[in-house]
């Protein structure tokens, strides 16, 4: 274990990790192919929205799937990231590192504050505290009209400009370019979060999820490590929120509403929590279904709700598990539920 | 109290809610010493280990490890100070592999790495990629003892390592614990199996109703086991 309380890698102590295997390569190839094909299947803005909510859902899955922290307040960080980036962009700052750096710092600090209040509470108390903090932040955003635009949202958000050496400035006004940029961030976020989950830090989070006291008995400051995970999830959600503001050139007040916190949990659950591909798939299905159903019936949220309920009953491991194993209701036996 | 004590427990009281579980428990553990703590169910054996580990808060009395007081530290700080706890319930991390379970607590510089754990418990060698929950009781016991060793503790707290295991597995665990005696390691062994405890320990501490009622050397215990057995309800 190093000085930060993380365990030394398993490979450090006498056992070598196996090299990259075919399954991992196939997964990476499938994800990249899906990201490339997506804008050919649907309007480019919907595809971009799926990428954005994919990032948001993967960040939330770090808490739900790995750490077992069921936060119902993640929209606070999504919205705060949107406001932070949107504020700079609406006031003429278009430097990409500045805008995203500011969004990450703001949402990271906000997540640290919410995490400090809530992380030591467990179960329903943790959920309710994150939910309450989300509502506090929502009303703060609603009231702080000079910065957030209040009920009207923060309008006038421009898209930043990417300055690359030897290439020059790449404006994101073209929706296809913005999709490509968002897709790259999606892939980077996925790689980063997979790395976090598979790291010794992620291992301790998974262990603490099963038995907090036992993990503490091995020398890990569990609450501190969970707080770090909460901050990482908040900061990555903030990046997603920043992208959302850039996509529609406005940060609506709804982006910080608790509905968003519930929706992202639905996305995670629909897709499956056992890998980062699951939440991304969940975001795809949720956004795509939302678009499809809203065209067919004015009371489409009812249908969406039924779909979520059906998924939870018949495919509790998420839709991704359909690709890897037969569902419990087909095979006639129930998978043992996860602890 | 022993000279050159590694751990000194002095008059600790511990409670579960309003119910007092330990009454002024006092004993010490020397360097490289194996101390068996015996007593009936409910005598306070596990509570004593949990109190040392900071999992049950001590209300009065002190616990010192090395030259530092640890009774106000949190569990993870006590673990980092060099104490490892192998609970009676084993508590494998069921979603982690055997290898991940064992190596979760590994610290750089620890003399006990995965290779050494496998040397002690060769039965685990072929099971490294199984989940912790997929092992038999004996295999789980070996795994969690390995998990307790990889942080490189100076004091190992073992709670009922023989409980629920087949005699052949108990023998194997006993052989490994005997081999550990050659290491620079002190052990507190909580056991109901008196024969097993006496075969491994240097000293025996007898608890009854949350109090220490006798302390004797293991040699004395082997010579006159009835001195302990009367507290265990065997006679």
Interface residues (C-beta under 8 A of the other chain):
Chain A: X1 X2 X5 X7 X8 X10 X12 X13 X14 X15 X203 X204 X206 X207 X210 X211 X213 X214 X215 X216 X217 X218 X219 X220 X221 X222 X338 X339
Chain B: X53 X55 X74 X75 X76 X79 X80 X84 X85 X87 X91 X93 X94 X95 X96 X99 X100 X103 X104 X105 X106 X107 X108 X110 X113 X114 X115 X116 X128 X147 X150 X151
